C-alpha cells in the first residue's frame, strides 16, 4: 500500500485549505478504530473531512459521508464536545517538511485558536491529538504511556510535544545542480537509494516516478549516470520542488498506485481529495474484505464439520433403531415356540411366521424362554423410543446444515473485492451470523432500525432487455423475494441446491422469451453452489407462490407451482457483458 508522503500531504492540505477555510464544525463521527470524519460547512458547501491513523493507510482528505449506524466511540464524542460549533480557521504544518498538520479551531475567523487537532501522518506512528490553546493534551486517538515510549509519551493532561525534528538535509530550490549532484553521488550506489539517504522529505514511491520520468532505472548506480542523465533528473527534481512551492499539483492514477505530480499517469483525476479517498478506501476495504472472508469461511467450515458429524451420529442411531421390529418379531417367535426351548441354550432356530425360513435367535443361557422374550420386547421398546427421540434431532441438524450451506454458498460467490458493495455484502453475512448466534463480536454494532434495507444486488440485463436482480446473501435474498418482487416478476432458484434468489423483473403485459428465461436460469445456476457443473436444474415460479416457513432462518424459502429449466452456469461467464455495474 502506498503511504502518504510529504508531497501528497502538502498537496492534500493545500487543496483543503483553499476550499474549506474557514468552515464550521458541525459533527464528528468515528467510522472505526482508526478513522474520524468531521462535518465541515462553509457558505457554499458541506462535506466530511476524514482523518485516518491506520498504520498502513494514514491519510487526510475530504471523504464519503459516514454510515447511519450509531457511533459508539468515545474519542469522537470528546472531539465534538470540545469543538462542536467552532470554526476551522487554519491548517498548517508544524514545521517545514514535517508530516504533522495543525488544524486550528476558534470561535470565529480572525480570532485566536481555542483548540488544536494535530494530525500526525507518520505511518505506524500516526496519531490524532486534541489540545487546548496552551497545547495541553485533552484526548488522543492513541495514548502512549511512559512505559511504551520514554522519548515521547502522549497522555491526557500532559503538554503536547512535537515529534523529533528532522536531522537530514532538506531539499531546496536554491541549491545548484553541482552541489545537489555532489551530495547525491558522494558515495557510489543505486541512485534511488542515494537520494533517499541524502535528503529528508522523500518517499520511495515519489522517487520511483521521478526517476522513470527522467528515463533512469531506480537501481542505476550513480557512477553509471552521464551528464544528460543528471541534467534530466535535476530538471524533474526542480519540477517537484517548484510544485511544492507553488502548490500546483496534478493528481492522477499510476500503474501501481497514484501520484500528485502527474508523472506516470494512466488516468487523470479532477482533484486530490477524490484520488486519496478512493485509493485508501479501496485499500482498507480490500484488507478488511480478505480478513472477513477468511474469518467467516473458517468459522462456517468448523461449524458445518461439527454439525455433519452430529448428523452422522444420529443417522447411525436411526439405523440401529431399524432393528426394533426385528427384535419384536423374534420375541413373538420365541413366545410361540416356548416348548422348543431347553435350559442352557445360547441360540434357538425357529421358522419365520411369514416366509417359513429359519431365524436364529441369540439367547441368554441364564434366563428361560419367557425371560429372553421379555428382554427382546424391552429392546424393541427402547429402539422405538430412540427413533422417536432422534428423528426430530436429525431434522433440526439437517435444517441447520441446509441454512449454513446457503450462507457458505453466498460467501463463495463473493470471491474477490471489486467495490465497497462486496465488503458490505460480507458484513451483512457477519451481521446475520451474529444475529443467529453463530458468531460473537464484542465490537458488533447492531444495524440501525431506520437504516434502509440493502439493495446492492447483482444486476443484469437479459438479451430481451429485462432487468435481473440477484441477492448476494440471505438478507438480500429475503429482501428481493418478499419485498422487491412484484406480481408480474418471475422468481428463480437452483433446485434443492444452496444459492441466490434471482428475480426477473417484468412489466404488466410483458412476456419473457425463451432466450430470456434460459439466460436467467443460467444466472441462477451460476450463483449457486453448483456453479462448476455443466448443467443445473433451476426452478422458477411467480413470487406469490414463494413462502417463508414460520420461524425459518434468513434466506430459507419454499415454493410451489414451479417449472424447471436446465441452467448452464458456464455460459454466464461468457455473457458477462450483460452485467450492470452498480
Secondary structure, 3 states (H helix, E strand, C coil): CCCCCHHHHHHHHHHHHHHHCCEEEEEEEEEECCEEEEEEECCCCEEEEEEECCCCCCEEEEECCCCCCCCCCHHHHHHHHHHCCCEEEEEEECCCCCCEEEEEEECCCCCCCCEEEEEECCHHHCEEEEEECCCEEEEECCCECCCCCCCCCECCCCECCCCCCCCCCECCCCCCHHHHHHHHHCCCCEHHHHHHHHCECCCHHHHHHHHHHCCCCCCCEHHHCCHHHHHHHHHHHHHHHHHHHHCCCECEECCCCEECECCCCCEECCCHHHHHHHHHHHHHHHHHHHHHHHHHHHHHHHHHHHHHHHHHHHHHHHHHHCCHHHHHHHHHHHHHCHHHCCCCCCEEEEECCCCCCEEEEECCCCCCHHHHHHHHHHHHHHHHHHHHHHHHHHHHHHHHHHHHHHHHHHHHHCCCCCCHHHHHHHHHHHHHHHHCCCCCCCCCCCCCCCCCCCCCCEEEECCCCCEEEECCCHHHHHHHHHHHCCCCCEEEEECCCCECCEEECCCCCCCCCHHHHHHHHHHHHHCECCCCCCCEEEEEECHHHEECCCCCCCCCCEECCCEEEEECHHHHHHCHHHEECC
